Amino acid sequence: MLSTGLPQGAVPKLERPGPLRDRVYEALLELITTRALQPGQHLVESELAGHLGVSRQPVREALQRLNTEGWVDLRPAQGAFVHEPTDEEADQLLTVRTLLEAEAARLAAANAGSAGVAVLEELCAQGESAVAADDVDAAVALNARLHAAVMELAGNAVLAELAGQVDRRVRWYYTPIARRRGQQSWIEHRELIAAIADRDEQRATELMRQHTEHTRTSYHARRRS
């Protein structure tokens, strides 16, 4: 294995078509958000290029873009490193997430029909199975899909756009605590889905607020465990 240290099977295939620099950017961002590339890890252009089967130029361009967006730190005379988020950064983002998703839950309870609720229930069942199988990657992905489905049921395009801007960073923060949250997270999802199905806007709002706050407090508690 190269010193970049990517786990077996972690490197995503570059989708075609599309500008190569964009595909390399998406591949590297996926590796960062899933923590296949860990915070603080040194990113060597030549090694990443070898993993992805491309030249160094699109990797360099992708790293510059990731640096601009705060995913990567470019240090003079040292190179590129995956950004290490501070607790303050995490707290600010997860607090904003709570505001967005609590409102999404309220709107979903107001708008969702039986078909929308069925989608949520199916995603929840899949998430419960992933937790039972100790498949953290699947649990993280399904958690993101369920929250996205609630956002879609809310039917507010502006709210969805804002949530989309923080979604990948939420996944980034959620991944290291997914096993800690475990089955309890999906119990909370079940309660939320029941409130949405009952069209109880107030309860759906409060349950989502509590749910996202549990994620925030679990993230901060991870260092003490």
Secondary structure as a PSIPRED ss2 file (coil, helix, strand):
# PSIPRED VFORMAT (PSIPRED V4.0)

   1 M C   1.000  0.000  0.000
   2 L C   1.000  0.000  0.000
   3 S C   1.000  0.000  0.000
   4 T C   1.000  0.000  0.000
   5 G C   1.000  0.000  0.000
   6 L C   1.000  0.000  0.000
   7 P C   1.000  0.000  0.000
   8 Q C   1.000  0.000  0.000
   9 G C   1.000  0.000  0.000
  10 A C   1.000  0.000  0.000
  11 V C   1.000  0.000  0.000
  12 P C   1.000  0.000  0.000
  13 K C   1.000  0.000  0.000
  14 L C   1.000  0.000  0.000
  15 E C   1.000  0.000  0.000
  16 R C   1.000  0.000  0.000
  17 P C   1.000  0.000  0.000
  18 G C   1.000  0.000  0.000
  19 P C   1.000  0.000  0.000
  20 L H   0.000  1.000  0.000
  21 R H   0.000  1.000  0.000
  22 D H   0.000  1.000  0.000
  23 R H   0.000  1.000  0.000
  24 V H   0.000  1.000  0.000
  25 Y H   0.000  1.000  0.000
  26 E H   0.000  1.000  0.000
  27 A H   0.000  1.000  0.000
  28 L H   0.000  1.000  0.000
  29 L H   0.000  1.000  0.000
  30 E H   0.000  1.000  0.000
  31 L H   0.000  1.000  0.000
  32 I H   0.000  1.000  0.000
  33 T H   0.000  1.000  0.000
  34 T C   1.000  0.000  0.000
  35 R C   1.000  0.000  0.000
  36 A C   1.000  0.000  0.000
  37 L C   1.000  0.000  0.000
  38 Q C   1.000  0.000  0.000
  39 P C   1.000  0.000  0.000
  40 G C   1.000  0.000  0.000
  41 Q C   1.000  0.000  0.000
  42 H E   0.000  0.000  1.000
  43 L E   0.000  0.000  1.000
  44 V C   1.000  0.000  0.000
  45 E H   0.000  1.000  0.000
  46 S H   0.000  1.000  0.000
  47 E H   0.000  1.000  0.000
  48 L H   0.000  1.000  0.000
  49 A H   0.000  1.000  0.000
  50 G H   0.000  1.000  0.000
  51 H H   0.000  1.000  0.000
  52 L H   0.000  1.000  0.000
  53 G C   1.000  0.000  0.000
  54 V C   1.000  0.000  0.000
  55 S C   1.000  0.000  0.000
  56 R H   0.000  1.000  0.000
  57 Q H   0.000  1.000  0.000
  58 P H   0.000  1.000  0.000
  59 V H   0.000  1.000  0.000
  60 R H   0.000  1.000  0.000
  61 E H   0.000  1.000  0.000
  62 A H   0.000  1.000  0.000
  63 L H   0.000  1.000  0.000
  64 Q H   0.000  1.000  0.000
  65 R H   0.000  1.000  0.000
  66 L H   0.000  1.000  0.000
  67 N H   0.000  1.000  0.000
  68 T H   0.000  1.000  0.000
  69 E C   1.000  0.000  0.000
  70 G C   1.000  0.000  0.000
  71 W C   1.000  0.000  0.000
  72 V E   0.000  0.000  1.000
  73 D E   0.000  0.000  1.000
  74 L E   0.000  0.000  1.000
  75 R E   0.000  0.000  1.000
  76 P C   1.000  0.000  0.000
  77 A C   1.000  0.000  0.000
  78 Q C   1.000  0.000  0.000
  79 G E   0.000  0.000  1.000
  80 A E   0.000  0.000  1.000
  81 F E   0.000  0.000  1.000
  82 V E   0.000  0.000  1.000
  83 H C   1.000  0.000  0.000
  84 E C   1.000  0.000  0.000
  85 P C   1.000  0.000  0.000
  86 T C   1.000  0.000  0.000
  87 D H   0.000  1.000  0.000
  88 E H   0.000  1.000  0.000
  89 E H   0.000  1.000  0.000
  90 A H   0.000  1.000  0.000
  91 D H   0.000  1.000  0.000
  92 Q H   0.000  1.000  0.000
  93 L H   0.000  1.000  0.000
  94 L H   0.000  1.000  0.000
  95 T H   0.000  1.000  0.000
  96 V H   0.000  1.000  0.000
  97 R H   0.000  1.000  0.000
  98 T H   0.000  1.000  0.000
  99 L H   0.000  1.000  0.000
 100 L H   0.000  1.000  0.000
 101 E H   0.000  1.000  0.000
 102 A H   0.000  1.000  0.000
 103 E H   0.000  1.000  0.000
 104 A H   0.000  1.000  0.000
 105 A H   0.000  1.000  0.000
 106 R H   0.000  1.000  0.000
 107 L H   0.000  1.000  0.000
 108 A H   0.000  1.000  0.000
 109 A H   0.000  1.000  0.000
 110 A H   0.000  1.000  0.000
 111 N H   0.000  1.000  0.000
 112 A C   1.000  0.000  0.000
 113 G C   1.000  0.000  0.000
 114 S H   0.000  1.000  0.000
 115 A H   0.000  1.000  0.000
 116 G H   0.000  1.000  0.000
 117 V H   0.000  1.000  0.000
 118 A H   0.000  1.000  0.000
 119 V H   0.000  1.000  0.000
 120 L H   0.000  1.000  0.000
 121 E H   0.000  1.000  0.000
 122 E H   0.000  1.000  0.000
 123 L H   0.000  1.000  0.000
 124 C H   0.000  1.000  0.000
 125 A H   0.000  1.000  0.000
 126 Q H   0.000  1.000  0.000
 127 G H   0.000  1.000  0.000
 128 E H   0.000  1.000  0.000
 129 S H   0.000  1.000  0.000
 130 A H   0.000  1.000  0.000
 131 V H   0.000  1.000  0.000
 132 A H   0.000  1.000  0.000
 133 A C   1.000  0.000  0.000
 134 D C   1.000  0.000  0.000
 135 D C   1.000  0.000  0.000
 136 V H   0.000  1.000  0.000
 137 D H   0.000  1.000  0.000
 138 A H   0.000  1.000  0.000
 139 A H   0.000  1.000  0.000
 140 V H   0.000  1.000  0.000
 141 A H   0.000  1.000  0.000
 142 L H   0.000  1.000  0.000
 143 N H   0.000  1.000  0.000
 144 A H   0.000  1.000  0.000
 145 R H   0.000  1.000  0.000
 146 L H   0.000  1.000  0.000
 147 H H   0.000  1.000  0.000
 148 A H   0.000  1.000  0.000
 149 A H   0.000  1.000  0.000
 150 V H   0.000  1.000  0.000
 151 M H   0.000  1.000  0.000
 152 E H   0.000  1.000  0.000
 153 L H   0.000  1.000  0.000
 154 A H   0.000  1.000  0.000
 155 G C   1.000  0.000  0.000
 156 N C   1.000  0.000  0.000
 157 A H   0.000  1.000  0.000
 158 V H   0.000  1.000  0.000
 159 L H   0.000  1.000  0.000
 160 A H   0.000  1.000  0.000
 161 E H   0.000  1.000  0.000
 162 L H   0.000  1.000  0.000
 163 A H   0.000  1.000  0.000
 164 G H   0.000  1.000  0.000
 165 Q H   0.000  1.000  0.000
 166 V H   0.000  1.000  0.000
 167 D H   0.000  1.000  0.000
 168 R H   0.000  1.000  0.000
 169 R H   0.000  1.000  0.000
 170 V H   0.000  1.000  0.000
 171 R H   0.000  1.000  0.000
 172 W H   0.000  1.000  0.000
 173 Y H   0.000  1.000  0.000
 174 Y H   0.000  1.000  0.000
 175 T H   0.000  1.000  0.000
 176 P H   0.000  1.000  0.000
 177 I H   0.000  1.000  0.000
 178 A H   0.000  1.000  0.000
 179 R H   0.000  1.000  0.000
 180 R H   0.000  1.000  0.000
 181 R H   0.000  1.000  0.000
 182 G H   0.000  1.000  0.000
 183 Q H   0.000  1.000  0.000
 184 Q H   0.000  1.000  0.000
 185 S H   0.000  1.000  0.000
 186 W H   0.000  1.000  0.000
 187 I H   0.000  1.000  0.000
 188 E H   0.000  1.000  0.000
 189 H H   0.000  1.000  0.000
 190 R H   0.000  1.000  0.000
 191 E H   0.000  1.000  0.000
 192 L H   0.000  1.000  0.000
 193 I H   0.000  1.000  0.000
 194 A H   0.000  1.000  0.000
 195 A H   0.000  1.000  0.000
 196 I H   0.000  1.000  0.000
 197 A H   0.000  1.000  0.000
 198 D C   1.000  0.000  0.000
 199 R C   1.000  0.000  0.000
 200 D C   1.000  0.000  0.000
 201 E H   0.000  1.000  0.000
 202 Q H   0.000  1.000  0.000
 203 R H   0.000  1.000  0.000
 204 A H   0.000  1.000  0.000
 205 T H   0.000  1.000  0.000
 206 E H   0.000  1.000  0.000
 207 L H   0.000  1.000  0.000
 208 M H   0.000  1.000  0.000
 209 R H   0.000  1.000  0.000
 210 Q H   0.000  1.000  0.000
 211 H H   0.000  1.000  0.000
 212 T H   0.000  1.000  0.000
 213 E H   0.000  1.000  0.000
 214 H H   0.000  1.000  0.000
 215 T H   0.000  1.000  0.000
 216 R H   0.000  1.000  0.000
 217 T H   0.000  1.000  0.000
 218 S H   0.000  1.000  0.000
 219 Y H   0.000  1.000  0.000
 220 H H   0.000  1.000  0.000
 221 A H   0.000  1.000  0.000
 222 R H   0.000  1.000  0.000
 223 R H   0.000  1.000  0.000
 224 R H   0.000  1.000  0.000
 225 S C   1.000  0.000  0.000
